[in-house]
Amino acid sequence: MKHLRLRRRLAAVASAVVTLGSLTVTAPATATANACDNPVLATDLDDWGSLDGGWVTRVPVDDLPGADWAFATGGRSFYMPAPPVSPGQTWTFSAQDRVEHGSGTAWITVEWYNANGDYIGEQQGEAAATASTWTTVTATVTVPAVAASAHVLQSGDFGSSTGTTFKATMCDYQLSTAVPSDLASARYGWGTPVPDQSDEYNGTSVDLTKWGLFGADPGETTGCTPGYNGHGRRCASQTTESGGYLSVTGTASGKTGGLYGRMRPFKYGRVEVRERAISLSNNGGRPYGAVPLLWPENDADYTHAEIDFAERQVGSPTVDLFVHHDGTQTHCPAAVNSMQFHNYAIDWQPNSVKWYIDGNLICRVEASIDYFDTTNGGAQLDMVPPTGTVMRPARQDIDWIRMYANAYTQYR
């Protein structure tokens, strides 16, 4: 059965993988006709069904204009009609949801299948609060290469509620004529960046009121210290700002750099960074590790409070999210050419971390991190092998970093 794949993964929501196509920023999308078959279940339950074995039925509706019937289940995950799609298209999938005898959140996940019926990836929409009133649940996604059909699935999290009835109707599938923004902040309406905790890197030198340079004392621009795990050296001279970029350069001898935040500490929020890391020569050396990240104020135990939101070896075909929490870590990879600029973003909330690449939600990690942070998200280029190893020269470039408050943001 095609939908079994999601059912297995629903028990471990902390990790998901999506392979992304390229995205560009264009004008706002315009919509076409609804492509959802059987949107209001007018005569039957065709193309609607349970994913977790919950009972299903078709029930009358008298309080939602445009719908006389709805799908109802005692479970917490189900599928809706699956339309044909083509690579590069952008779709918005939505429905009206309601919950009886409970409340919580619901979200749409879109699974992609090729023409042979093979699963090739998935994307998840934003969770929406839902209870006893009808609520719109939606996901805007871009079809990856070789995908031929979209399996539109819904899931709900209603806590410990029992006897819950999860209802949906009025599915609406809209094919856009334009690609949405490749910024998570724009696509999901995060608002205006917090100026004191953001940087466009358009100056001629690093703003030392916001940042400290690895290798130097706060406010200073010279000096070196041992590198990552004592390997190589981190020197202030290796971190520069010019031409609209912050750059960190690593040499063959293991001399590298990076920077750390000196801003007002915050807990919970959203951070987005436009970044790349490139090899400067092919000398046969080992690759540097590049990562934008958040780590806790005062270097508290990173195993309980670090978010690495684009970690990789320079030149690797994948990047990884690592969320360190509760003495462990949760890992989520995605395939992307990180030697080109991409937009990496996280949304840190009290019980979860969401990860985005180029405006697409890649995965959500269920984790609680109760520490303050000072936006250490700009740049870190690390020598992972021991001192004395020949390294492949590399440079990490950051176009900008922007911090946005969310509903839970606190400042110290």
Secondary structure per residue as TSV (DSSP state, phi and psi in degrees):
chain	resnum	aa	ss	phi	psi
A	1	M	-	360.0	129.9
A	2	K	T	-61.3	-32.9
A	3	H	T	-86.6	-0.3
A	4	L	H	-63.0	-29.6
A	5	R	H	-57.4	-46.8
A	6	L	H	-66.7	-37.9
A	7	R	H	-60.3	-38.5
A	8	R	H	-66.1	-37.9
A	9	R	H	-78.1	-21.8
A	10	L	H	-62.2	-24.5
A	11	A	T	-72.4	-15.0
A	12	A	T	-136.4	74.3
A	13	V	T	-67.6	-13.0
A	14	A	T	-63.4	-17.2
A	15	S	-	-141.5	137.8
A	16	A	-	-153.7	155.1
A	17	V	-	-128.1	136.0
A	18	V	-	-133.3	132.5
A	19	T	-	-92.8	126.9
A	20	L	-	-104.1	146.5
A	21	G	-	-88.1	178.6
A	22	S	-	-78.9	149.5
A	23	L	-	-128.0	149.0
A	24	T	-	-130.2	160.3
A	25	V	-	-94.4	126.6
A	26	T	-	-135.6	-171.5
A	27	A	S	-67.0	162.8
A	28	P	-	-55.7	147.9
A	29	A	-	-73.6	151.3
A	30	T	-	-114.5	154.8
A	31	A	-	-103.4	161.6
A	32	T	-	-119.5	-168.3
A	33	A	-	-68.9	155.1
A	34	N	-	-63.9	125.5
A	35	A	-	-102.6	11.7
A	36	C	-	-85.6	120.0
A	37	D	S	-72.8	141.7
A	38	N	S	55.6	53.7
A	39	P	T	-68.6	-31.0
A	40	V	T	-119.0	18.0
A	41	L	-	49.4	47.2
A	42	A	S	-61.6	-33.7
A	43	T	S	-127.8	-20.3
A	44	D	-	-162.2	-177.4
A	45	L	-	-98.5	16.8
A	46	D	T	-53.4	133.0
A	47	D	T	73.4	8.4
A	48	W	-	-119.9	140.7
A	49	G	E	-172.6	167.9
A	50	S	E	-79.9	147.7
A	51	L	S	-105.6	-15.3
A	52	D	S	-122.7	16.5
A	53	G	S	83.8	4.0
A	54	G	-	-68.6	153.7
A	55	W	-	-64.2	151.2
A	56	V	E	-134.0	150.8
A	57	T	E	-159.5	168.4
A	58	R	E	-107.6	124.1
A	59	V	E	-122.9	150.0
A	60	P	E	-71.9	152.4
A	61	V	-	-126.9	131.4
A	62	D	S	-128.7	8.5
A	63	D	S	-130.3	21.5
A	64	L	S	-135.4	103.7
A	65	P	T	-55.5	132.6
A	66	G	T	97.0	-9.6
A	67	A	-	-131.7	130.4
A	68	D	S	-107.0	-14.0
A	69	W	E	-139.5	155.6
A	70	A	E	-141.8	157.2
A	71	F	E	-82.8	135.9
A	72	A	E	-133.5	142.3
A	73	T	E	-144.0	151.2
A	74	G	S	-86.3	-5.4
A	75	G	S	-88.7	-167.4
A	76	R	S	-129.6	13.5
A	77	S	E	-154.4	139.8
A	78	F	E	-155.5	167.6
A	79	Y	E	-113.9	153.3
A	80	M	-	-117.2	178.1
A	81	P	-	-53.4	144.6
A	82	A	-	-110.0	107.5
A	83	P	-	-85.8	155.8
A	84	P	B	-71.7	148.0
A	85	V	-	-140.5	170.2
A	86	S	-	-131.6	144.9
A	87	P	T	-54.6	140.2
A	88	G	T	90.3	-16.6
A	89	Q	-	-69.3	153.2
A	90	T	E	-116.9	126.4
A	91	W	E	-119.6	148.2
A	92	T	E	-115.7	117.4
A	93	F	E	-106.0	129.5
A	94	S	E	-146.3	165.1
A	95	A	E	-158.1	166.3
A	96	Q	E	-99.9	124.9
A	97	D	E	-117.8	153.5
A	98	R	E	-150.5	148.3
A	99	V	E	-125.6	132.6
A	100	E	E	-109.6	140.9
A	101	H	S	65.1	37.9
A	102	G	-	171.3	178.4
A	103	S	-	-157.8	163.3
A	104	G	E	163.5	-137.3
A	105	T	E	-130.1	154.1
A	106	A	E	-135.4	151.7
A	107	W	E	-151.0	157.3
A	108	I	E	-101.3	133.8
A	109	T	E	-117.1	133.8
A	110	V	E	-110.0	117.0
A	111	E	E	-95.3	135.5
A	112	W	E	-101.6	136.7
A	113	Y	E	-128.9	145.4
A	114	N	-	-85.1	-176.2
A	115	A	T	-65.9	-20.4
A	116	N	T	-89.2	1.2
A	117	G	S	83.2	16.2
A	118	D	-	-88.8	135.3
A	119	Y	E	-68.4	133.7
A	120	I	E	-127.2	-2.6
A	121	G	E	153.1	-179.2
A	122	E	E	-156.3	160.8
A	123	Q	E	-137.8	148.9
A	124	Q	E	-121.1	138.5
A	125	G	-	-85.6	175.1
A	126	E	-	-70.0	140.7
A	127	A	-	-72.2	141.3
A	128	A	E	-121.2	137.5
A	129	A	E	-67.5	136.3
A	130	T	E	-144.2	147.3
A	131	A	S	-151.7	-130.7
A	132	S	S	-85.9	1.9
A	133	T	S	-111.8	154.3
A	134	W	-	-69.3	133.5
A	135	T	E	-131.9	140.1
A	136	T	E	-80.9	126.9
A	137	V	E	-115.8	133.1
A	138	T	E	-145.5	157.7
A	139	A	E	-146.8	127.3
A	140	T	E	-108.6	121.2
A	141	V	E	-138.8	156.8
A	142	T	E	-110.9	132.1
A	143	V	-	-71.7	125.6
A	144	P	-	-78.0	170.8
A	145	A	T	-56.8	141.9
A	146	V	T	69.1	-1.8
A	147	A	-	-69.5	139.4
A	148	A	-	-122.2	-19.1
A	149	S	E	-145.8	152.2
A	150	A	E	-115.7	120.7
A	151	H	E	-96.5	109.8
A	152	V	E	-93.1	115.8
A	153	L	E	-121.0	151.3
A	154	Q	E	-124.0	146.3
A	155	S	E	-135.9	151.3
A	156	G	E	-131.8	147.1
A	157	D	E	-122.1	106.3
A	158	F	-	-117.2	24.7
A	159	G	T	61.6	-137.1
A	160	S	T	-94.8	13.7
A	161	S	-	-58.1	140.1
A	162	T	-	-117.4	156.4
A	163	G	S	68.3	20.4
A	164	T	-	-72.6	139.0
A	165	T	E	-113.5	120.2
A	166	F	E	-101.3	118.6
A	167	K	E	-119.5	151.3
A	168	A	E	-153.3	149.8
A	169	T	E	-160.3	-178.9
A	170	M	E	52.7	48.3
A	171	C	E	-64.3	139.4
A	172	D	E	-137.1	113.7
A	173	Y	E	-110.9	113.9
A	174	Q	E	-115.1	125.0
A	175	L	E	-88.7	118.8
A	176	S	-	-78.6	153.8
A	177	T	S	-98.6	3.4
A	178	A	S	-143.6	155.9
A	179	V	-	-85.5	134.4
A	180	P	-	-70.8	170.5
A	181	S	-	-54.8	145.7
A	182	D	S	-92.2	18.5
A	183	L	-	-108.6	125.7
A	184	A	H	-59.4	-38.2
A	185	S	H	-61.4	-37.3
A	186	A	H	-79.5	-43.1
A	187	R	H	-64.8	-35.2
A	188	Y	T	-108.5	9.1
A	189	G	T	66.6	50.3
A	190	W	-	-77.0	-10.1
A	191	G	-	90.2	-145.5
A	192	T	S	-98.3	135.6
A	193	P	-	-61.2	150.2
A	194	V	-	-76.4	112.1
A	195	P	G	-58.1	-41.1
A	196	D	G	-69.6	-13.0
A	197	Q	G	-123.9	24.4
A	198	S	-	-133.3	160.3
A	199	D	B	-153.8	128.1
A	200	E	-	-89.8	-8.8
A	201	Y	-	54.2	46.6
A	202	N	-	-102.7	10.3
A	203	G	S	-92.6	-169.0
A	204	T	S	-106.7	-2.6
A	205	S	S	-155.8	158.4
A	206	V	-	-65.8	135.4
A	207	D	-	-74.2	101.9
A	208	L	T	-77.0	-5.5
A	209	T	T	-78.2	-21.9
A	210	K	T	-101.9	-31.5
A	211	W	E	-129.7	148.0
A	212	G	E	-110.5	146.2
A	213	L	E	-94.4	133.1
A	214	F	T	-57.6	133.7
A	215	G	T	99.1	-14.8
A	216	A	S	-124.0	155.8
A	217	D	-	-69.5	158.6
A	218	P	T	-52.5	131.7
A	219	G	T	82.1	-2.4
A	220	E	-	-106.1	161.6
A	221	T	-	-123.4	7.7
A	222	T	-	-132.1	154.1
A	223	G	-	128.6	164.2
A	224	C	E	-140.3	150.4
A	225	T	E	-138.6	164.1
A	226	P	E	-57.2	148.4
A	227	G	-	-83.5	-164.2
A	228	Y	G	-52.9	123.6
A	229	N	G	55.3	26.7
A	230	G	G	79.6	8.9
A	231	H	-	-91.7	129.3
A	232	G	S	63.8	-157.5
A	233	R	E	-133.6	144.2
A	234	R	E	-105.2	119.9
A	235	C	E	-122.9	138.8
A	236	A	G	-59.3	-30.5
A	237	S	G	-64.4	-17.0
A	238	Q	G	-86.7	-4.8
A	239	T	E	-114.3	116.7
A	240	T	E	-132.9	162.6
A	241	E	E	-133.1	122.4
A	242	S	E	-170.5	157.5
A	243	G	T	62.5	21.4
A	244	G	T	88.7	9.4
A	245	Y	E	-134.2	150.3
A	246	L	E	-95.1	132.9
A	247	S	E	-130.4	140.3
A	248	V	E	-121.4	126.1
A	249	T	E	-114.8	131.9
A	250	G	E	-111.4	134.7
A	251	T	-	-98.6	171.5
A	252	A	T	-63.7	-26.1
A	253	S	T	-86.3	-1.2
A	254	G	S	92.6	18.1
A	255	K	E	-89.7	119.1
A	256	T	E	-142.8	-165.7
A	257	G	-	-160.8	-154.4
A	258	G	B	151.7	-174.8
A	259	L	E	-149.0	161.4
A	260	Y	E	-133.4	152.2
A	261	G	E	-76.8	142.3
A	262	R	-	-119.4	22.1
A	263	M	S	-87.9	176.7
A	264	R	-	-61.6	125.2
A	265	P	-	-63.6	141.2
A	266	F	E	-130.9	157.7
A	267	K	E	-128.2	125.4
A	268	Y	S	71.9	138.3
A	269	G	E	159.1	-173.6
A	270	R	E	-124.3	136.1
A	271	V	E	-132.6	132.7
A	272	E	E	-130.0	137.4
A	273	V	E	-136.8	139.5
A	274	R	E	-103.5	119.8
A	275	E	E	-150.5	154.7
A	276	R	E	-148.4	165.4
A	277	A	E	-143.2	127.1
A	278	I	E	-124.9	150.3
A	279	S	E	-80.4	139.2
A	280	L	S	-97.5	-21.7
A	281	S	-	-161.2	157.9
A	282	N	-	-107.0	83.5
A	283	N	-	-98.2	9.7
A	284	G	S	80.8	4.2
A	285	G	-	-79.8	176.1
A	286	R	B	-80.5	148.5
A	287	P	-	-77.9	147.6
A	288	Y	-	-74.3	159.0
A	289	G	E	-100.2	130.0
A	290	A	E	-117.5	142.9
A	291	V	-	-162.9	130.7
A	292	P	-	-88.6	142.7
A	293	L	E	-158.4	167.0
A	294	L	E	-118.7	133.4
A	295	W	-	-132.0	162.0
A	296	P	B	-75.0	151.1
A	297	E	G	-56.8	143.5
A	298	N	G	62.7	24.3
A	299	D	G	52.9	42.9
A	300	A	-	-60.4	165.2
A	301	D	-	-51.8	112.9
A	302	Y	G	-64.9	-22.0
A	303	T	G	-69.0	-8.6
A	304	H	G	-114.1	-4.7
A	305	A	S	-164.5	65.7
A	306	E	E	-143.5	140.1
A	307	I	E	-126.3	109.9
A	308	D	E	-100.4	108.6
A	309	F	E	-109.7	21.2
A	310	A	E	-171.3	60.4
A	311	E	E	-87.7	136.3
A	312	R	E	-171.1	166.6
A	313	Q	E	-81.8	141.6
A	314	V	T	-60.1	125.0
A	315	G	T	96.8	-7.2
A	316	S	-	-66.0	145.8
A	317	P	S	-78.7	-1.6
A	318	T	E	-132.0	156.2
A	319	V	E	-121.4	160.7
A	320	D	E	-133.4	144.0
A	321	L	E	-96.4	129.8
A	322	F	E	-122.9	120.7
A	323	V	E	-109.2	113.1
A	324	H	E	-91.6	121.1
A	325	H	E	-155.9	143.8
A	326	D	T	54.7	33.8
A	327	G	T	77.2	7.0
A	328	T	E	-133.4	-171.6
A	329	Q	E	-144.6	149.9
A	330	T	E	-116.1	135.3
A	331	H	E	-119.4	137.5
A	332	C	E	-143.7	114.9
A	333	P	E	-98.7	159.4
A	334	A	E	-147.9	142.7
A	335	A	E	-82.6	122.0
A	336	V	-	-161.8	144.7
A	337	N	-	-81.6	94.6
A	338	S	T	-80.5	2.1
A	339	M	T	-84.0	-5.7
A	340	Q	S	-103.9	157.6
A	341	F	-	-67.2	134.3
A	342	H	E	-138.9	160.4
A	343	N	E	-102.8	115.3
A	344	Y	E	-109.2	132.8
A	345	A	E	-141.4	149.8
A	346	I	E	-131.0	148.5
A	347	D	E	-119.8	103.4
A	348	W	E	-95.2	116.1
A	349	Q	E	-122.6	171.5
A	350	P	T	-55.6	-32.8
A	351	N	T	-125.3	14.1
A	352	S	E	-161.0	159.7
A	353	V	E	-131.7	122.9
A	354	K	E	-102.1	142.7
A	355	W	E	-121.6	132.8
A	356	Y	E	-126.0	144.0
A	357	I	E	-128.3	124.6
A	358	D	T	51.4	41.0
A	359	G	T	84.9	-7.4
A	360	N	E	-95.8	132.4
A	361	L	E	-73.3	117.7
A	362	I	E	-90.9	-49.6
A	363	C	E	-160.1	166.4
A	364	R	E	-126.7	128.7
A	365	V	E	-107.3	125.6
A	366	E	E	-83.2	106.3
A	367	A	-	-157.6	147.4
A	368	S	-	-111.2	119.9
A	369	I	-	-123.5	110.6
A	370	D	-	-109.7	54.5
A	371	Y	-	-130.0	153.9
A	372	F	-	-85.7	154.6
A	373	D	B	-137.3	159.5
A	374	T	-	-121.9	34.7
A	375	T	-	55.2	64.6
A	376	N	-	-86.2	36.4
A	377	G	-	-91.3	-2.6
A	378	G	S	-68.9	-68.4
A	379	A	-	-155.6	140.3
A	380	Q	B	-153.1	118.4
A	381	L	E	-118.8	110.5
A	382	D	E	-111.4	142.1
A	383	M	-	-89.3	106.1
A	384	V	-	-84.1	-41.1
A	385	P	S	-67.2	164.2
A	386	P	-	-64.8	157.2
A	387	T	T	-52.9	138.9
A	388	G	T	101.2	-17.1
A	389	T	-	-71.9	136.4
A	390	V	-	-73.5	126.2
A	391	M	B	-103.4	154.2
A	392	R	-	-84.7	115.3
A	393	P	-	-53.5	138.9
A	394	A	E	-149.7	163.5
A	395	R	E	-140.7	133.4
A	396	Q	E	-103.8	127.0
A	397	D	E	-116.6	134.4
A	398	I	E	-121.6	120.4
A	399	D	E	-76.2	-44.4
A	400	W	E	-165.5	161.2
A	401	I	E	-135.2	135.2
A	402	R	E	-134.6	131.9
A	403	M	E	-108.6	135.4
A	404	Y	E	-124.1	138.5
A	405	A	-	-75.1	145.7
A	406	N	-	-116.0	-171.9
A	407	A	T	-65.3	-16.0
A	408	Y	T	-108.7	-0.6
A	409	T	-	-60.5	133.2
A	410	Q	E	-125.2	148.8
A	411	Y	E	-120.3	151.1
A	412	R	-	-106.2	360.0
